[in-house]
Amino acid sequence: MSSLKKFDYRIKDNRKRNIFLCGIILVLITIVGIKLYQSKAEFTGTSSELNLASGKVRLTCTDKVKPNYNQELINYVNDLYESGECSELVNDETKDNNLRYIGANPDNYVWFNDELWRIIGVMNNIDDGTGKTETRIKLIRDESLGDFYWDYKQNGVGSSTTKDGSNDWSDSQLMMMLNSADIIEENWSKQETKKGYIIDSDGTAKDNNNHVIFKKVGSYYNKTNGYKPATAGTTSFIETEVDFSKTGLNEEYKNLIGQTKFYLGGANWTNYSSISSEYYKIERSDQVYNKNPKTWTGYIGLMYPSDYGYATSGGKTTDRKTCLAKPIYNWGKNENYTADEWTDCRNNDWLYDKLKNQLTIMPHQECAYGIVRFFTTGNLNFRYPIATEEAIRPVLYLKASVKIISGKGTEQNPFKIAL
């Protein structure tokens, strides 16, 4: 055979070999592609940045369990936790063994009231106000509803004994703005100090001395125009308008809310520098100012300090266990506000807001007007109800029978729910 023919055969053999190798490579690329697709990876950048080595790929909690729609949302979240692969859900190890979403931005988004809310957790032993307890999902509005005073009643109006407002949630103006008139009057009827309080047909709330406490009660709950918490003296109420016609509660979603007993135990100067687990106990204690109620039953409240504390995952320099052992009042600045401390705790806590101070439902136990709030620094501290208007994020408990009908819990694809 001539050398030319031998060379021609070598070319053909090489072509066959190359075609074979290319086929193998294409198969491998296809397999890898399928694996990446099946992982349903989420990433923070554009599709061109999908690179496993870049750290931009984030496998989510909700990728671990195939959605079982039309089951109770409670059970679905439990399934995520019990899969053992969901680092965004933890047991808070309280006496109630609640499940909490933790971290800087977990996949706990819910489409509620035609806007984004988020799941604080699956909460056990929740009382509906009658003594019946059950497991419930606890929600908080993703964004603040706006900046409001907690209360602005003057001395001699309602429960207020000072010019600085009252920290009695059961007749606070903020509570009356958020909740329905019937549930408010039902609470008053059970308190000896509030016998004689009424809400007129036009929504004007009056104490047993006929002083106006608030006007247009329930404007958020009723999705109407109303008034902000504002100065209420013995002879007048300053009307500061607010419009909830777009952000108030829609009827179809009100049906998903369960009536719930909120705890009103308060911290004092001795224990306000407590850790998360201690705050959980204080909230549920009999530690209240004077004759303030220990509990309140209604629909809409605010978060507890412990909700904020338990939402952290910690970070690289301060892990979750260390964060939970640190007083919440120092999550951001030290006691003298001269340096940052334990910023991993606040920066990896999805309830933290670096732009707005946030109000909680907790009162001060040793005075008639102190309330607990969170600073933009991440710290917890006390504040007068009338000191400044600050951010509120409504909190509620869903009925146990609420079902998940679609979604994955991400911000782009939140859980959709229904009865």
C-alpha positions, 0 to 999 in steps of 0.5 A: 500500500502506498504511503498516500493511502496509509495517510488517508486511512489514518485521517479516516481513523482519526475522524472516527475517533474524533467523532466518537470523542465528541459524542461522549463529550456531548453526552456528558454535557447533556447529563450535567445540563439535566442535573443543573436543571433538576436542581432548580438552582436559584442565583443572584445574578443573570443567567450568564453568571450561573457558575457553581464555582462563583458561589452565585448558585443557591439551592433553596429550602423549598427545593428539598421537598416536592410541593404537596399542594392542597395540604395544610401550610402547617404540614408543608412547612413541617415536611420541609423541616423533617426532610433534614436538609432545610437549614432555614428552619429550626426548632427554637427549643422553647417549651412549645418547640416552635419551628422558626425561619432563620437567616438573612433572607429565607424562603418564607414568603406568602402571598397574603392580602394581595401583597407579600407577607412572611412566615415567622414560624409554625407556632404550637399551643396557640390559644384562640382566646377560649382556652382551645390551643392548636398549632398555627402559622404566624405571619408578619407583613414583609414591609412596614405598613408605615410609621405610627405612634404606638399611643398618644392618649393624654393624662386622664384619657383611657388607661393613660396616667401621663402625657406620654401615652399608655403602654396598655395594648388593650386600649392603645390607639395603634391596636384600635387602628388595626383591629375590628370594633367587635373584638375590641369591645369584647376585650373591654367587656372582660376588664373591670377597669374598662367597663363602660368603654364604648365604640359609637356607630361612627367608629368613635371610641370613648372611655368610661368618662366619655373622653374620645380615645380614638376615631374611625376604629378599625380603619386598617381592618376595614380597608377604609380611610381613618386616623393615625394614633394622635393626641387625645386629650380630655376635651379633643382628639387631633385628627390625622388622616390615613388611607387604608383603602389600598393597604387594608385587609381584603375580605377574602383574606380576613377569613384566613385569620384566626382569633388569637391570644397575644401575650402582654408580659413586659420587661423591666430595667433589670431584665430588658437586657435578656437573651431571646429565650428569656424574652420568650418567657417574659412575654408570657409572664404575669409581669405587667404594669399596675392593672394592665391586662396580661393577655389580649385576644384579637386578630392583628398584633405586632412582633415580640422581641423573641420573634426578632431574636430567634430569627437570626442564623448568625454568621461567620464570626458569631454563630447562631448559638452564640447570638442566642446567648447574647442580650438582644439589646447589644445586637449592633452597638455596645452599651455605650454606642461607641462600637459595633458588636455582634453584627453577624446576629442582626445582619443574618436576621430577616426581621432586622431593618437597617432603614427603620426603627420597628415597634413591638407589642411588648410594654415596659413593666415598671412604668405606664408608658415604656414600650420595646422597639428595635433600632436600625442598629439592630439593638433593642431598647425602650421608647415612649409610645409618643416619642416618634412615629416608627415602623409597624409590621402587622402580625397575625396567626392563620387558621390551622385549616389554611392550605397551600395551593401553589408557590415555593416560598420564594420572593418571586414565587411565594406560597399561595394560600386558601381555606 
